[in-house]
């Protein structure tokens, strides 16, 4: 491009997906970089608004040999979910009764919940993570409640579902707020002793689960370690740390 000049940091672009060393064309960003920014922004918007095939995910989990159930939050549409975060933090009345029925008369070590959250695109990573994690924990004697799939859910819905299922630990995997370079990022949050009113300080989070971020296999290993520590220590949140030795 006539008048375009490279940035002094150009060599660093191979080391990060961050939008750095874009170069200049006169006093402006180069046209190609402007187009790339527009595309990334469109992908992030699409991740928030695209439909979530919850029934399809339930079917995939059942096909993998897991028991899975579809419940609903109090939000009845994507638009309402985005405007009313509080509705995504609780179940609909019908789903609340169904959730309680699933636990009778059993208690569980763990409940696992999956939702689209703020990125439906991220849900593609949930099935392999849940399947692998379920297999590992079950082989170690964990009792695991039916997997709950809930469209339009926020993190705190894990409190009501975990409590309703009489689970010691509640884990939710859902799409994170998409960034311009990460429209498919999956987050995993868990809490010991779920009950309505738990604070964010009482939760642990494993974030940026996606092939270009935290690899799925690594996320499964990390969650297995943290959940095992949570069950042993009977706590979660700021009191629970990842104390594994870093490989050198």
Secondary structure, DSSP 8 states (H G I E B T S, - for coil): -TTEE--TTGGGGGG--SS----EETTB--HHHHHHHHHHHHHHHHHHHS---HHHHHHHHHHTT--EEEEEBS--SHHHHHH-GGGGGSB-HHHHHHHHHHHTT--EEEEEEEE-TT-GGGGGGHHHHHHHHHHHHHHTT--B--EEEEES--TTHHHHHHHHTTEEEEEEEEE---BTTBTT-EEEEEEES--TT--GGGEEEEEEESTTSB-HHHHHHHHHHHHHHHHHHT--GGG---------
